[in-house]
Amino acid sequence: MGTSLRMRSQAGTRIALTGGPICTLILCALAVALLAGCGGDSGGSAAIGERAANDKVAVTVHSVKTYTKITTEDGDVLSMKSPKNVYLIVDLTVRNLQDTALHVDPENVRLVTMDDKYWAGDGSQSTADFPDEFEALEARTLGPGKKVRGMVAYGVPKGTELKSVTYVADPDIEIGLDGLTVKAPPVKRPPKVGGTAKGGGLAFTVSSMTYPTSLTHGLWTTTAKSGRRLVVLKVTVRNLDRSPSYKVDPLSLAIVDAKGTRWGPFNRSDLGLADSEQFPVKRLRPGARVSGKVLISVPKNATLKMVRYEAGVLGPPLEVRVTH
């Protein structure tokens, strides 16, 4: 899908850059020098977590976070083309203080550097592949007294010093970042089998991983084909805070080998596992959990690396390290 990122100067000059896959979108914009100048008199100013306002609009920036990886709802992992860059996501609330309608637009959310250059937020389809956890701030009309919360994404080189998140208004509203230096988030090693991975409002545990030569239940016996081996995973998925409910599915389980190849479960009707043992398709309310077994066939010579639950995460995928 074609995508674009736009930057604009105070005078109104716009540059539109179009690109290819989402993982390279924001990087394309970084090849162009930032346009100078936010300029103008500032209205209200505040720090992260505080409200800043003029007489028309109030803005609260809840967080400014960086990510080196973002996982789609299908389990694909997005990353910047260059390791010098990271995704940066601003989470904010905009409230209309007027007695007339207000137009809210992510392009009005500017990420300003210490030398007064900026990126404007992108209102196109550039974040279409981001997970459900990414709640985009969309262009819309906001009624009198109403508010809206959303996220705006940017691509930023590591080492960039940030001055503010500025909401373009009359006058502008500034949330100070005090020279915050853009860094990659700490790399967390996935837990090993027996541990729990958390992200995207979910918790994923692989309590055991076994390699039977065959499985029999009733009339069904499952054996590995030549050159392959069976793997039985006992897993638990808990919905921590996805609302109103989250649908778990055994087809979201995969084993990832050292080459990055993903291997998925058998057809449920062909398993040598009792129905009561199998990991079910089920909707989980927040706080609920479900456990069960999943059978996967992998090549005998494959070096198994991770067990992945393929759900969307603002961050690395939900993975548990394979132990041998």
Buried (B, 14 or more C-beta within 10 A) or exposed (E): EEBBBBBBBBEEEEEEBEBEEBBBBBBBBBEEEBBEEBEEEBBBBBEBEEBBBBEBBBBBBEEBBBBBBBBBBEBBBBBBBBEEBBBBBBBBBBBBBEEEEBEBBBBBBBBBBBEBBBBBBBBBEBBEBBBBBBEBBEEEEBEEEBBBEBBBBBBBEBEBEBBBBBBBBEBBBBBBBEEBEBEBBEEEEBBEBEBBBBBBBBBBBBBEBEEBEEBEBEEEEBEBEEEBBBBBBBBBBBBBEBEEEBEBBBEBBBBBBEEEEBBBBBEBEEBBBEEEBBBEEBEBEBEBBBBBBBBBBBBEEBEBBBBBBBBBBBBBBBBBBBEE
